[in-house]
Amino acid sequence: MAEIFLYYAYIFLRIYFYIMIIYIILSWTPLVNSRFYQVLRAIVDPYLGIFRGWFILGSMDFTPIIGLLLYRFLLIMIERVLIV
């Protein structure tokens, strides 16, 4: 039962990871003013907002990358539990 829950949690977390990547890529485009981008921002900000402003060089904020790396590390740990 716990493995099934962990599997579905992993799928959900993986989808959320891809949503964060789409959000970050769109932040470099003029689509930041679109409604779609605002919806993505509402979904992603609860996690990435934790890291906002930690690592800024010039006008570039690199903290989403740190957030993604930590998130990916979590996904790798869950994958290892599911495989064993």
N, C-alpha and C positions, 0 to 999 in steps of 0.2 A: 504494500500500500504506500509506504513512504517513497519507494522508488518511482512509482507512478506520479506522485505529487512532485517529486524532484525533477522528473522528466518534463512535465508540463510547465513547471516554474522555469526550467532551463530554456524551453522554447519561447516563453514569454519574454525572458530576459534577453534572449538573442534578437528577437524582433525589436525590442526597445533599443538595443545596441545599433541596429541598422537605422532606426529612426533618428538616433543621435548623429550618425554619420551624415545622413541626408540633411539634417538641420545645419550642421557645420559647413557642409559644401554650399548649401544655399545662402549661407551668411556672407559668402564672397561674391554674390550676384546681386543684381538689382531687385530680385524677388523678395528682398527683406521687407518690402512694403506691402506684400501680398497677404491676403487672408490666410492662405495655406501656410505660409511661414509663421504667422501668428499662432495658428493652431499647433504647429510643431513646437513652437516656443513654449506654449502652455504645457505641453506634454513633457518636454525635455528639461525645462528650467528647475523643477524640483530636485533633480540630481545635479545637473551641471552648474546650477546656481551656487552650490556649496563651494565650488572651486573658483568662481569668478573673481578675478582681480589678484590672484596669488602670484602669477608669473607673467608680467607684462614687459615687453621690450619695444620701446617706441610706441607705436599705435597698435601693435599686434598683441592680442591676449592669447597666450599659449596654454592657459589653464584647461580649456576643453580637451586638449590632447592628454594632459595628465589625468583628467577624469576618465577619458576613454581607455587609457592604459590600465588604470586601476579596475575599471569595469571589466575589461577583457581578462585581466588576471582572475577575477571572480568567476568568469565563464569557464576559464581553463580548469580551475579547481573543481567546479561542478562537473565538467566533462570527465575528469579523472575519477570522480566518485561513481559516475554512471557507467563508465567502461569496466571498472573492477567488479 
